């Protein structure tokens, strides 16, 4: 199986290089996992951290400051939506059970 090419953003890479974050290895692992998940995702910087969007809609923002932790913020938009229910399989992957959008 051929490995998918990951399109990391050079601006984000430079930002992270200049930041010298103590969890850089983990940040890079997350960057690659996120970008491998959907080839429609584009990477940029938002809130002083990597951000991932489809077209102009933010989907995931990585909160990396303060530099002692990493948080992933999953954007759902500002419209009222049904609550999400998380489920996991034996593979330990989380699946969101809720209304699907046309983008999924």
C-alpha positions in Angstrom: 0.0 0.0 0.0 1.4 3.4 -1.0 1.8 5.9 1.8 -0.3 9.1 1.3 1.7 12.3 0.9 1.3 14.7 3.8 1.0 18.4 2.8 2.2 20.2 5.9 2.2 24.0 5.7 5.6 25.6 5.6 4.3 28.6 7.6 3.2 26.3 10.4 6.5 24.4 10.3 8.4 27.7 10.6 6.1 28.9 13.4 6.8 25.6 15.3 10.5 25.8 14.7 10.6 29.3 16.1 8.5 28.3 19.1 10.9 25.5 20.2 8.0 23.7 22.0 9.0 20.9 24.5 6.2 18.7 23.1 7.3 19.1 19.4 7.5 15.4 18.7 3.9 14.9 19.9 2.8 18.0 17.9 4.3 16.5 14.7 2.7 13.2 15.3 -0.7 14.9 15.7 -0.1 17.1 12.6 0.5 14.0 10.5 -2.4 12.0 11.9 -4.8 14.9 11.3 -3.6 15.5 7.8 -3.7 11.8 6.9 -7.3 11.6 8.1 -8.7 13.7 5.3 -6.9 14.9 2.3 -9.3 17.9 2.1 -7.8 19.4 5.3 -5.6 22.5 4.9 -3.2 23.5 7.7 -2.7 27.1 8.9 -2.2 29.0 12.2 -5.0 30.0 14.5 -4.8 31.0 18.2 -1.0 30.5 18.1 -1.2 26.9 17.1 -1.8 24.6 14.1 -5.3 24.7 12.7 -7.0 22.5 10.2 -9.9 23.5 7.9 -11.9 22.3 4.9 -12.4 25.2 2.5 -12.9 28.1 4.9 -14.5 26.1 7.8 -12.3 25.4 10.8 -12.5 21.7 11.9 -9.6 21.2 14.4 -7.4 23.6 16.2 -4.4 22.5 18.2 -3.9 24.5 21.4 -0.2 24.2 22.3 0.2 27.1 24.7 1.0 27.0 27.6 3.8 24.7 26.5 3.1 22.0 29.1 0.1 20.4 27.3 -1.6 19.9 23.9 -5.4 20.3 23.5 -7.4 19.5 20.3 -10.4 21.7 19.8 -13.0 20.1 17.4 -15.1 22.9 15.8 -18.8 22.2 15.3 -20.0 25.7 14.2 -22.2 28.3 16.0 -25.6 26.8 15.1 -27.4 24.8 17.7 -26.8 21.1 17.1 -27.7 17.8 18.6 -25.3 16.8 21.4 -22.6 14.4 20.4 -22.3 11.0 21.9 -18.9 9.3 21.8 -18.5 5.6 21.3 -15.4 3.5 20.8 -14.6 0.2 19.3 -12.1 -2.4 20.2 -9.5 -0.5 18.1 -9.8 2.4 20.7 -10.8 4.9 18.0 -13.5 7.3 19.0 -16.5 7.7 16.8 -19.0 10.5 17.1 -22.6 9.4 16.9 -24.7 12.3 15.8 -26.1 14.0 12.7 -23.8 13.7 9.7 -23.2 16.8 7.6 -23.0 16.8 3.8 -19.2 17.2 4.1 -18.6 13.8 5.8 
